[in-house]
Amino acid sequence: MRSRAFRLTLLSVAIVLVVALVASAVAAFVVVRRPLPQVGGSLEVTGLRDEVTVTRDARGVPTITADNPHDLFLAQGYVAAQDRFFEMDYRRHVVAGRLSELVGENDDALEADKVIRTFGWRRVAERELGLVEDTTRAALEAYAQGVNAYLDGKAPSQIAVEYTVLGLQVDVDAPEPWDAVDSLAWLKAMAWDLRGNYDDELARARAYASVRDVTRVDELFPAYPYDLNAPILSAQDLATPELAAATATSLDLDDSGLQGALDSAQRALDAVPHLVGEGEGVGSNSWVVAGEHTASGAPLLANDPHLGISAPGIWTQVGLRCATVDDACPYDVSGFSFAGFPGVVIGHNADLAWGLTNLGADVTDFFLERVEDGRALRGDQTVPLTVRNEVIKVNGGDDVSIQVRQSAHGPIISDVIDVDAVARAPLADGITGRQYEVALAWTALAPGRTADAVLAMDTARDAEDIARVGRLLDVPSQNIVFATTDGHIGYQAPGRIPVRNTIVGAVPSDGTWPRPGWDPAYDWQGYVDPEVMPRALDPVEGYVVAANQAVTPAGVGPFLTDDWDYGYRSQRIGSQLASAIAAGEKISVQDVGALQNDQHNPYADVLVPWLLRIGIVDTFEDDGQQLLRSWDRVSSADSAAAAYFAAVWKTLLELTFADDLPDGDLPDGSSRWLEVVRGLLDDPASPWWDDRTTPGLLEGRDEILYQAMITARLSLTQQLGRDAGSWRWGRLHSAAPEHPVLGGASIPGLVRNFVNPDPIGVGGGPSIVDATAWDASEGYAVTAGPSMRMVVDLGDLDSSTWVNFTGSSGHPASPHYSDQFGPWAAGETFPWPFTSAATTADAVDRLTLHP
């Protein structure tokens, strides 16, 4: 999560707080503990119709039992506000483009507000409220009632310590009431961070401007390796008809104009705070195994979404139970939700469990627009842009007004930065005096019914119900794996997926490259029919693995994207399951949990054999290579070889590509780069190996591999010491969740130590099943990871397990703020009781809410 937007603003605030804390430890104790919620006894809650019971386990996880849906969701809103209201308030300010209103004058906060106002996330959410089903709207409104019942009559200092800190710098009034649109707008942030391939689309165009060769650009975006890593579904698994794929187009633009326009787009998009996660590592693992192959004789389902790390973590755990489950009150569900949204997003009910992973469908396109005098070229005529004004309030400062323009394709995002940064260049047809503007087409900017999908999932019972969920879940497009207590397993691909014309030309028209907005032939032609989205029930393999890889075999089914994760995680999971099944082993909950923590490194499988062929004479320089000779290729936290290999990989990418790519486009080390390098290793004279900064020298593969190993040895000597045997991967690769407001390096240490859990060195890495990602262009710190882990046993739901990334509470003074972080890092999980008897027996606190 990005939080730079206001950490500098709060530096002076934090210094004042440090002085106050030191001056009066007793007062500090009162200040930080004052917002902690009441979790026992009884409370009167406005709006309830009947009594509601809230029990909490030893980790503070609530199970809410009510007599009707209104009270159930009202109580969920109340409990969420008890535990995490500041997080909810921060999120709603971000997604509404009102960050400056919360934190005051700050250039980065203002830039983020401008971008999000240009997108109009909240405006879309307002339209969605009128689109969702009556029962969904009622749940959203009841949830808001519960949040507001908790806020009623409380001073900001009683709600969260963050308001006390903010109050030292800016005016902090009582938080405004929560409303249903606040919950819906959060879905836009989730969709934004999981939107698909826009980074690759821009990167292709920037790489082309640098290397001027489409073929060489294609080498940096290789095709999915179907021969190496299997898609989610085989041809025999598919239950949907084939939809013809769209491919190939031409983008006939002057290169310099394209580069400038795309750079401006990238800077604008980078200003948006990421609330779920971004970049390499934002994916997920999920799989489901049929009961014939399990120890319990019933299906097993596993899920661990890989998202950005933060304190508190992204998910909240909750159980929602109707006292009597019937048509009038159908909820009996437990799992992971978002603070600020009703229902359970991932989990299980009494009949069905489900997991979600990012499908990664291409749901965004950049359209370059020819604009002059407020009109955009469309075919042989011009049409006016739509214009609206937005006013951004700045806490303690003057209001800022912006003008938002929109083309037929979407908002003009190049308006959110200095217009002089937008490239002005002659067009290919010789017309001059126009500038390229950049518009963003994105499926989430049309109102949808994802909120309906969440609540429909909570009451789903079978594959038919999941198919209905698939028709409702517009954005973000997710892979759904599911299993039922009566023995079925399956897969469903949902999502609103654009259909694009096939236009023959120099580069594809499938959405992988920016598109000329003046040619209507490049417009979206509607959306893929939900009825032809890929799905399967009880596949012959006896399992389904969905870990962001390709969904179907090449050329089968509707076109979803060409920019998949390259499937190394999914292949490892699938091969381990297939081996166990072939050996006749019965897979248990413990086996599945161990597989979630598997740290076998596929990068090593590709690269280590080549590294060991390189001769290194010097015994000091050879120390690292010697580690690789006996390495089991497991990137555990205590592995010296894993540390050395990571340094070699990082250095290899820099030596190979830094001289060819634009500034700021160094490889991040993701699965795409593994596939790029795998393809280059068989071509020792490829131009990519040559270092263009060394005129007169022509480097090849072996020289670069040698230099990568020597440089890595010297680098780790400086970082970890001369003795290679004492190196440890966990000393380089640590998970350090940060508070979104008070967690950054600009904040004094006393405050940081209070709100940030202590970093923990961990194993794993990108494209490893234990996907603790790091960015090779920056360093080794964990940038994203398993935001939770769950394993559901459909034969005995009370035998299921789960763990959250940090803890259930958003209050830094709570014992549950980070009590799950250590177990998470160690690969441990906790029992996940579900039945009424089990949750009652597990409860350590009991709170009665009454009208």
Secondary structure, DSSP 4 states (H G I P E B T S, - for coil): ---HHHHTTTHHHHHHHHHHHHH-HHHHHHHHHTTPPP-SEEEE-TT-SS-EEEEE-TT--EEEEESSHHHHHHHHHHHHHHHHHHHHHHHHHHHTT-HHHHH-S-HHHHHHHHHHHHHTHHHHHHHHHTTS-HHHHHHHHHHHHHHHHHHTT--HHHH-HHHHHHTTTS--PPPPPP-HHHHHHHHHHHHHHT--SHHHHHHHHHHHHHH--HHHHHHHSPPP-TTTS--SS-TTT--S---PPP--B-----HHHHHHHHHHHHHHHHTS--SS--STT-EEEEEEE-GGGBSSSS-EEEEEEEEE--SS-S-EEEEEEESS-SSSS--EEEEEE-TTS-S-SEEEESSEEEEEEE-----EEEEEEEEETTEEEETTEEEEPEEEEEEE--TTS--EEEEEEE-SSSBBGGGGS-GGGS-B---TTS--S-EEEEEEEEGGGS---HHHHHHHHHT--SHHHHHHHHHH--SS-EEEEEEETTS-EEEE-----EEE----SSB-SSSSS-EETT-GGGSEEEE--GGGS-EEES-TTSEEE-SSS-SSSTT-SS---S----SHHHHHHHHHHHHHHHTTPPB-HHHHHHHHT--B-HHHHHHHHHHTTS----TTTTHHHHHHHT--SB--TT-HHHHHHHHHHHHHHHHHHTTTSPTT------HHHHHHHHHHTT-TT-TTTS-TTSTT----HHHHHHHHHHHHHHHHHHHH-S-GGG--HHHHSEE----TTT-STTS-HHHHHHHSPPPEE----TTSSS--B--TTT-SS--EEESEEEEEETT-GGG-EEEESS-S---TTSTTSSTTHHHHHTT--EE---SHHHHHHH-SEEEEEE-
